[in-house]
Amino acid sequence: MHQGIDDFDMPAPDDVRRAADALRMLADPTRLNILWALMQGETSVACLAELAGTSPTAVSQHLSKLRLAGLVANRREGTFVFYALADSHIGELVRQALSHADHRTRDGAPVV
């Protein structure tokens, strides 16, 4: 099978599962807004709520899911908790997804 393609290789099943899990986390407008805001740097729940246009409670719930998925990290400073992207790959994924959406919109192609 696929003998005619030199060095043909499929990704490891665990990598595919982790990628699908990460993409599922991006399939929410509020989470995309939160991640976009975090691309600008570390910040608090209150600031993220203002930037994302939603309540701090909703942001906290989304951040909890994003943290469990390994997409964001947090650090405590006294009574405050600050959040940041877990790594630069997450920001690139968000940037590419939004760029793709903008590209499809400007080209007049149907947005699915």
VMD Tcl script that draws the C-alpha trace (Angstrom):
set ca {
  {0.00 0.00 0.00}
  {1.38 3.41 -1.02}
  {4.55 1.73 -2.18}
  {4.98 4.26 -4.97}
  {5.38 7.17 -2.54}
  {8.87 7.46 -1.09}
  {8.97 7.96 2.67}
  {5.17 7.82 2.95}
  {4.30 8.09 6.62}
  {1.17 8.62 8.67}
  {1.21 10.44 12.02}
  {1.13 8.39 15.20}
  {-2.43 7.68 16.42}
  {-1.76 9.41 19.76}
  {-0.57 12.55 17.95}
  {-3.72 12.54 15.78}
  {-5.91 12.21 18.89}
  {-4.10 15.07 20.67}
  {-4.39 17.28 17.58}
  {-8.12 16.54 17.29}
  {-8.56 17.36 20.98}
  {-6.78 20.70 20.54}
  {-8.86 21.55 17.47}
  {-12.06 20.72 19.38}
  {-11.02 23.27 22.02}
  {-10.68 25.89 19.27}
  {-14.19 25.22 17.98}
  {-15.73 27.87 20.23}
  {-15.76 31.63 19.49}
  {-15.20 32.62 23.13}
  {-12.21 30.31 23.47}
  {-10.76 31.67 20.22}
  {-11.13 35.21 21.58}
  {-9.49 34.20 24.85}
  {-6.58 32.54 23.07}
  {-6.18 35.53 20.75}
  {-6.03 37.84 23.77}
  {-3.44 35.56 25.39}
  {-1.32 35.79 22.26}
  {-0.72 39.41 23.32}
  {0.68 38.22 26.66}
  {-0.17 36.96 30.10}
  {-3.30 38.40 31.71}
  {-6.04 37.88 34.29}
  {-9.56 36.49 34.08}
  {-11.09 39.95 34.53}
  {-9.08 41.37 31.64}
  {-9.87 38.36 29.44}
  {-13.58 38.74 30.22}
  {-13.51 42.36 29.11}
  {-11.57 41.56 25.93}
  {-13.75 38.57 25.05}
  {-16.97 40.44 25.83}
  {-18.27 37.91 28.35}
  {-18.44 37.34 32.10}
  {-15.49 36.38 34.30}
  {-17.39 33.21 35.26}
  {-17.69 32.15 31.61}
  {-14.01 32.94 30.99}
  {-13.00 30.90 34.05}
  {-14.95 27.91 32.77}
  {-13.36 28.17 29.34}
  {-9.89 28.62 30.85}
  {-10.39 25.51 32.96}
  {-11.08 23.47 29.82}
  {-8.19 25.06 27.95}
  {-5.84 24.38 30.86}
  {-6.91 20.73 31.12}
  {-6.33 20.41 27.36}
  {-2.81 21.80 27.81}
  {-3.44 24.91 25.71}
  {-3.00 27.49 28.48}
  {-0.89 27.69 31.60}
  {-1.49 29.67 34.75}
  {0.54 31.23 37.52}
  {-0.62 32.47 40.89}
  {0.56 35.76 42.34}
  {-1.03 36.30 45.74}
  {-4.77 36.10 45.22}
  {-4.51 36.70 41.47}
  {-4.16 34.05 38.78}
  {-2.58 34.98 35.47}
  {-2.99 32.97 32.29}
  {-0.76 32.56 29.25}
  {-0.57 30.34 26.19}
  {1.05 27.03 27.02}
  {3.38 27.39 24.02}
  {3.80 29.31 20.78}
  {2.25 26.52 18.70}
  {-1.17 27.36 20.10}
  {-0.89 30.96 18.98}
  {0.17 29.89 15.51}
  {-2.78 27.51 15.28}
  {-5.19 30.31 16.28}
  {-3.52 32.74 13.87}
  {-3.79 30.25 11.00}
  {-7.45 29.46 11.75}
  {-8.40 33.14 11.81}
  {-6.31 33.87 8.73}
  {-8.06 31.06 6.91}
  {-11.47 32.45 7.91}
  {-10.49 35.95 6.76}
  {-9.06 34.63 3.49}
  {-12.24 32.69 2.71}
  {-14.40 35.70 3.52}
  {-12.43 38.16 1.39}
  {-12.23 35.81 -1.59}
  {-15.99 35.43 -1.61}
  {-15.72 31.69 -1.10}
  {-18.47 30.13 0.96}
  {-17.70 30.06 4.65}
  {-18.61 26.67 6.06}
}
mol new
graphics top color blue
foreach p $ca { graphics top sphere $p radius 0.5 }
foreach p [lrange $ca 0 end-1] q [lrange $ca 1 end] { graphics top cylinder $p $q radius 0.2 }
display resetview
